[in-house]
Every structure is written in structure tokens, then in C-alpha cells.
Amino acid sequence: MRTPSDELERLAVAAFRDVLAPLKLRPHRTERADLRVTSQNGATALVDLHAAATPTTAQVTELVRSAPPDRAHVLVADRIVEPVRELLRASGWGWLDRRGHLRIAAPGLLIETTTAPRSRPPSRGRPDPIAGRSGITVALSLLMHPTEALHVRGLARASRLSPSVITDARKRLADAALLQRDGRPLIPELFWATTDAWASHVRRFPISRAPESVVGAADDLASPGTALGGAAGAAAWGAPIVRGGTSTLDLYLPGQADVDACLRELGPADAPAGPPARIAAAPTLLVVAPRFPDPSGGWPLVHPVVAALDLALDPARGHEVLETWDGPEGFARVW
């Protein structure tokens, strides 16, 4: 069951009040809006708060359309993905992303800053929409095939998970409004929501030299094996990155046992900056099966969506690259 809307609103007001104190902003009750906020220099703003769990662009578009124009508006949510932030900013709205980011936009008062993360108190039956291996598996499958229905038993076989956990994971996405009525993914919201889980589950280990052989047969790309992701993988798929500038190879291996064996054989890199290669256990077998041939004859490649998720975690250039990269021909852009 979801948290009732009135409870979401109450928790949103409490969270917003909490983040104001360290910024020396004072909230006051008022009948004209949810709060009146006063800064140290005396600037004041009437603020209406809006609450959501993981808002979509469609939901925010409707909120903006129906909101009164004579005050500032702040959306408080568990997670606010980048396309929603762009829409809020373009609409002159602010937000409080409970993961640690605040924006308030009002005449004479403009604040955008990081804050301490403030998780919403758990409500009964409110699971994370993309949790664990099963959540990543379902989300990634939907992103890889955004126009196709999800085949539970086929995906269970491909990922070596049970049909029941696949079904449960899909239900969590539906409950979080990350699926459309027909079961297809909400794009690009699902992609950006998946980046949170990706960051939590992909752990890369620098190694002293690139391995000379792959895990798994290189000529059997339908089977799990080593695959190239990261910036180098995206460049191989045609992302606007100079391949010579992606010297570090980000390789995915089928499981943690393969990573441990590789570390024993090659040893960790002495310095983590600029290692020749980094290895990571695939968070789901869909990352390493199937793999795709590199036209230049290099390592087998991950699916373009996996390469895009890796880029999304690169704070230096990832978002800039994704903005200008439509993906390779024959694959749907979902970011």
C-alpha cells in the first residue's frame, strides 16, 4: 500500500522545515500558502509545498498547470530524476530531493544547494521501486526493450531468477508510477530512476593490467562473459567520446567469483587514478549476456543502455555526452 497523500504532504512540510534551519531561513505559518519563508536579509516568499514519491514529468506537468501563480512552489520527493528537475527549473519551481538537494526559486530568494539526505520514514508496504538484483533485472530488461511486453518466464530464465521475484519487481515499478498502463516503461523516468540502483550495485575494482583473456568464450556472445562498458564501451557504440581519451577499460564479469579470481591473478592497481582497467561484477546477467561484437575488434560490448547507465554516473562528462548521443542505429534511446 502507498503512503496516503495527506501523510505525504505532512511529511513534506516537516522535511522542508528541517532543511531550512542550517540555511538560516525561517518558516512561518500563513493562511495564504503552506509557509512563508524569511531569509536573513529580510526577503520573504510565500511557498506552497507539493509531495510525491518518485514524480514523473507527466505528473509535474499537471502540477505546474494547476498551481496558483502568485507564490513559489517546491516539490518534495524521495527522488527527483534529472528530466523532472529540468522541467521544474524551466517552470520556475523549486524542489527538495530527499537524497540531498534543495532548490527554492522566488523573487528575491534563489537558493540551490546540497543538503543532508533525509529519508522519508518508511511506510508499511512501501518498497524501493528498484531493489536488488531482481529490480535491476526488470528495469534493465524494460529499458533494453521499451516497446515490448515483459515476458516474465523468459526473463526469469535469462537472468536465472524465479518468476515470482520478477513479478514482484515489476509490481514495484508499477506502484512507483514508472510503468505506463500497458506495462511499457515510462521513458526517460525509468532510466534515471535506475541510475540510483546502478550506483549502489556496481562496484569497480582497479587492476594493474588489462586481462589478456575473457571470462567466457569470446565467440559465444549469447553466453555470459566479459563485456566492455563505461566510456570506452559507449565510444565503441558511437557515443561522442574520443576513443583515445578513454584509456581505462571498464569490464563487466559475470559474477563476484570471476572478479575475485581476476584480482588474484592480476592484482589490484597500485594507484586508483587512471588504471589500465577496472572490473566489476555484473549486477544482473543481462549486462553480460548477450554481448555484442566491437566493429574494431576489441572486447565484446555491453548493450548500449548499460553503457548509457555507466555514463550517467560520470559526473565529469556523462550527462553532457548523453544529451548529444541518440544511441546506435537499431536501438531505442531511453535517456
N, C-alpha and C positions, 0 to 999 in steps of 0.2 A: 504494500500500500504506500502511496505517496504522502509526503507531509502536506496537511491541509493548507490551502492558500493563506488563510488568516494567520496560521502559525509561521509560515514563510515570511509574511510581512512583519510579524512581531520580531522574529529573529533578525531580519534585515535591519530594522531600526536599531536593535541592540548592537549589532556588529558595526554599523555605521557610527554610532556614538563612540564605540570603543576606539576606532581608528582616529577620531578627531583629537583626542586628548594629547597624544605625543606631538601633534602638529600645532598645538596651542590654538585650536579652533573651538569655539563654544557653541553647543547646540541649545536651542531654546524651543519650548513648545509654542505653537501658534495655531490658531484656528484656520488660517489661510492656506497652510500647507502642512506637510508632515513635520518639518522642522524649519527653524530659522537659524542659520549658521552665521556666526560673527567671528571675524579674524582679529588679530592683534591690532591692526591699523584701523579697526572700526568698520571695515567693509562688511556688509551683510548680504545674505542671499536666502530667499525662500526656496526650499528644496523638497520636492516630492520624491519618495523612495519607491522603487519597484523591485519585486523579489522574483527570483526564478532559480532553478537548479542548474540546468545547462541550456541557456536560451539559444534559440535558432534565429537566423536572420528574418525568417517569416514572422516569428513571434515579436521580435523587436520592431520590425516594420509596422506591425499593428499597434504596438505600444506607442510608438512615436506619433503615428497618425491620430490617435485618440487622446493624447496628452494635452492638458491645457498649456498654452504658450506663455503665460505670464509668470513663470517660475523656472528654476533649474530642475533638472531631473537626473537621478542617479539610479542605475540598475545594480542591484546587489545579487550576486550569483556565486555558486560553488566554483564554476569555471566559465570564463568568457573567452571563446576562441577568437583568433585574430580577425576573421571576416566580420564577426559581430562587433568587435572593438572598432573596426574601420567604419561600420555603419553608425555606431553610436557617436564616434568623433565627428563624422560628416553631418550628423543631425544636431550637433551641439550638446549632446548628452554626456554625462559622466558615468562612471561605474566603480564598483568595488568588487574586484575579483578576490574571493576569499583566499586564493592561493598566494596573494601578496601584492596587489596593485590597486591604487586608488587614483581616480580622476574626478575632479569637480570643475565644472565649467559654468560660470555665471558672470554677469557684468561686475567688473572689479575684483573678481575672485577666480583665479585659474590655478589649480593645483594638479599635478600629475607626479606621483611618487610611488616607490615601493613601500610596502607595509609588512608587518609581521603576519605570516599566514594565520588565518582564523577559520578553522574548520567548523562547519555547521554541526551542532550537536546531532549525533546520529538519531534518526527516527526509525522506528521498527519497520523492517522490510525495505529499507532504502539502500540497496547495494550500489557499489560503484558500477556505472554502466559498462565499463571495460575493465574487467577484473581478471587477473591471472592469465594463464595460457589459453583457456577457452575463450575469454573475452577478446584477446588479441587475435586469435584464430578467426573468430566470426567477423570481427571488424575488418581484418585484412582481406578475408575472402570477399566480403561485400565491396570493398574498395577496388579489388582487382577485377571484379565482375559486376559493375554497378547497375547494369541493365538486366541482369539475370536473377531469377528466383534462387533463393538459398536452398540447396539440396542437403538436408540435414545428414542423411546416412552417407552420402558420398563425401561430404566434408569430414564426417567422423572418421571414415576410412583413411582419407588422405592425411589427416592430422593425428591419427592414432589416439583419438579421444572418443568417449562414448557419445552416442546420440543424445542422451539426456542432458549432458553438460553443454552440448552445442545448442540445444533448445533453450536451456536456461539462459545462456549468454545472449541469444537473440532476443529473448523476452526483456532482459535488462536494457538492451538498446532501444527497444520499442517503448519501454516505460520512461526512458530518458528523452523521448521525442527525437531520437536520432535516426529513425526509420520513417519512411512515408507509409501511407495507409496500405499500399500494395506490397509492403515489405522491402522495397528497394531503399538503399541508403540515402539519407539526406546529405547532399553534396554542396559545399565542401565541409559542412559542420562535422560530419563523422571523421573526416581526415584529421582535422585539427584537434578533435577530442582524442583521437588515437595517439597523437604525439605525446600526450601526457603519459599514457601507459607505456609507450615506446621508450621514453626517457627512463622510466622506472625499471624496465625489464632488460634493456640492452646494456651489458657491462663489457667494456672493451679492455683488452689486456695488450699493452705494447710488447712486442717481441723483438729480439735482437736482429733477426733477419727474416726475410720472407721465406716461407716454406717452399721446398722445391717440388713437392708432390701434393696432390689434392687428397682430401679425405673423400672417398667415393670415386667411382670410375668417371673420368672426365668425358668419356664417350657415351655415358648413360645419363643424360641430363634430366631424365624424368625421375631419377632416384635421388635421395638426399645426398648432398655432397658439399664441398667447399664452394662458396659463391662470393663474388666481389660486390660489395655495396659501397656506401659512403660517397664522397665526392668523386672518387675515381670511377665507381660504378655508374654514377649519374652522368659523368662526362662520356663514358663509353656508350651510353644511351642517347647522347646528343645534347645533354644539358650545356648551356653556355658557360662552360668552365674550360680553361686551357688544360689539357691533359698533362702537359709537362709540369703544371703547377700543383698537381695532386700527387705528390711523391709518396705519401703514406697510403698503403693499401689497407682498406677496411674489409676484412674477410669474415664471413659468417661460416661457422662449422655446425654440423647437425645437433650436437649436444655438448653439455659441460664436460663429459668424459673425453671428448675429442679435444676440447680446449686444454684440459689438464695434460693430456698426452703431448700436445704440441708444445706446451710450456716446458715440460720435462725435457723434450728433445732439443728445443732451440734456446730456451732460457729467456727470461724477461729482458726487455731493453734496459740498459743502464740509465738512460735519460728519457723520460716520457715525451719530451718535446721533439717532434719531428722524427719518430721512429720509422724504420722502413715498412713496418706493417703492424696492424693491430688485429686481434682475433676476438670474436665474441660468439657465444652460443646462441643459436637462433631461438628467439622467443616463441616461435611456432615452426613446425616443419614446413609450412607454406613458404617460409623465407628461402629454404634451400631445396625445394622440390615443387615444381620443376625449376630448373635453372635454364639460362639462355646463353647461346654462344656469343662471344665477343667477336664482331667482324674483324677486329685487328689481330685476333689470335691469342688474346690474353685469357685471364681466368674466366670461367663461366660467370655469368652475371645474375644478380637477383632480379626480380620483377621490378619494373620502373616505379611502382608505387612504394616498394621498400626503399629504393634509392631516394625517392622524394621524402619519405619519412625521416631518413637519415639527414637529408639536407635541412629539414625543418628544425632539427636540433642544433644546427650550426649557427651560433649567434653572430658570427662574423659576416657570412655572406649567404647563408642558406635561404633566407626569406627573399633576398634580392634575386637570387637565381630562380627560385620557384615562381616569382612574379613574371618572369620573362620566358619560362620554359613550359611549353604545352605538352611535353612528353613525346615519345616516339610515335610514328605513324602506326595505327592499328591498336593503340592502347588509349583508354579514356583518361582524360585529365580529371582528377578528383580533388585537386588542391586549389 
